[in-house]
Amino acid sequence: MTQKASTEVQAESTRIANGIKKPGQSREQTKLIAAGIEKGIAEYKKQHKAKSRQLDKQKKQKIRANAAAAEQDNNVEIESEQKQVRSSRLPWALLALSWAGFAGYLVQIGVLVIG
């Protein structure tokens, strides 16, 4: 499917072709040069659009990746907070166990008499 070039592109290609016209060049030759320039401009625009779409895709992928990483970081933070809650119980349990052991030792050696 060939697209018709816009009037701006046609005018620009004609202006460029007339600007580089050599002495003795026929009008048909100038039209052929203008057509070539027109095709070049159309090809450039096509490539530019494709490059722009590719950059947009990469940008969107980067945004998605950052969002996924941020969500994963939030999950890791929640898990670490839960682990901290569990691990904060351990020192208290060890403290209670050591005091119970100390009390048992005192009872055994007869220093501490209960009741």
C-alpha positions as CSV (number, residue, x, y, z in Angstrom):
1,M,0.0,0.0,0.0
2,T,1.6,3.2,-1.1
3,Q,0.7,6.4,0.6
4,K,0.5,9.7,-1.2
5,A,3.0,12.2,0.2
6,S,1.6,15.3,1.8
7,T,1.6,18.6,-0.1
8,E,4.2,19.9,2.3
9,V,6.6,17.0,1.5
10,Q,6.0,17.4,-2.2
11,A,6.7,21.2,-2.0
12,E,9.8,20.6,0.1
13,S,11.1,17.9,-2.3
14,T,10.5,20.2,-5.3
15,R,12.2,23.1,-3.6
16,I,15.3,20.9,-2.7
17,A,15.4,19.5,-6.3
18,N,15.3,23.0,-7.8
19,G,18.0,24.1,-5.4
20,I,20.4,21.4,-6.5
21,K,19.5,21.7,-10.2
22,K,22.4,21.6,-12.6
23,P,22.6,23.8,-15.7
24,G,21.0,22.0,-18.7
25,Q,18.9,19.7,-16.6
26,S,15.5,19.0,-18.0
27,R,12.3,19.5,-16.2
28,E,11.6,15.7,-16.2
29,Q,15.0,15.0,-14.6
30,T,14.2,17.6,-11.9
31,K,10.8,15.9,-11.3
32,L,12.6,12.5,-11.0
33,I,15.0,14.0,-8.5
34,A,12.1,15.5,-6.6
35,A,10.3,12.1,-6.6
36,G,13.5,10.5,-5.2
37,I,13.8,13.1,-2.5
38,E,10.1,12.6,-1.7
39,K,10.6,8.9,-1.3
40,G,13.6,9.5,0.9
41,I,11.6,11.8,3.1
42,A,8.8,9.2,3.3
43,E,11.3,6.5,4.2
44,Y,12.9,8.7,6.8
45,K,9.5,9.4,8.4
46,K,8.6,5.7,8.4
47,Q,11.9,4.8,10.1
48,H,11.4,7.6,12.6
49,K,8.0,6.4,13.5
50,A,9.2,2.8,13.9
51,K,12.1,4.0,16.1
52,S,9.7,6.1,18.1
53,R,7.4,3.1,18.6
54,Q,10.3,0.9,19.7
55,L,11.5,3.5,22.2
56,D,7.9,3.8,23.6
57,K,7.8,0.0,23.9
58,Q,11.1,0.0,25.8
59,K,9.9,2.8,28.0
60,K,6.7,0.9,28.9
61,Q,8.7,-2.3,29.6
62,K,11.0,-0.3,31.8
63,I,8.1,1.2,33.7
64,R,6.5,-2.3,34.1
65,A,9.8,-3.7,35.3
66,N,10.2,-0.9,37.8
67,A,6.6,-1.4,39.1
68,A,7.2,-5.1,39.4
69,A,10.4,-4.6,41.2
70,A,8.8,-2.0,43.6
71,E,6.0,-4.5,44.3
72,Q,8.5,-7.2,45.0
73,D,10.4,-4.9,47.3
74,N,7.2,-4.2,49.2
75,N,6.6,-7.9,49.6
76,V,10.2,-8.4,50.8
77,E,9.7,-5.6,53.3
78,I,6.5,-7.2,54.6
79,E,8.2,-10.5,55.0
80,S,11.2,-9.0,56.8
81,E,8.9,-7.2,59.2
82,Q,7.1,-10.5,59.9
83,K,10.5,-12.2,60.5
84,Q,11.5,-9.3,62.8
85,V,8.3,-9.9,64.9
86,R,9.1,-13.6,65.1
87,S,12.8,-13.0,65.9
88,S,12.0,-10.4,68.6
89,R,10.2,-13.1,70.6
90,L,13.3,-15.3,70.6
91,P,15.4,-13.0,72.9
92,W,12.6,-12.7,75.4
93,A,12.1,-16.5,75.4
94,L,15.8,-17.0,76.0
95,L,15.8,-14.4,78.8
96,A,12.8,-16.1,80.5
97,L,14.5,-19.5,80.1
98,S,17.8,-18.3,81.6
99,W,16.0,-16.7,84.6
100,A,14.1,-20.0,85.1
101,G,17.3,-21.9,84.9
102,F,19.0,-19.5,87.4
103,A,16.0,-19.8,89.8
104,G,16.2,-23.6,89.5
105,Y,19.9,-23.5,90.3
106,L,19.3,-21.3,93.3
107,V,16.6,-23.7,94.5
108,Q,18.9,-26.7,94.0
109,I,21.7,-25.2,96.0
110,G,19.2,-24.2,98.7
111,V,19.6,-20.5,98.6
112,L,16.2,-19.7,97.4
113,V,13.4,-21.3,99.5
114,I,10.0,-21.0,98.2
115,G,7.1,-21.1,100.7
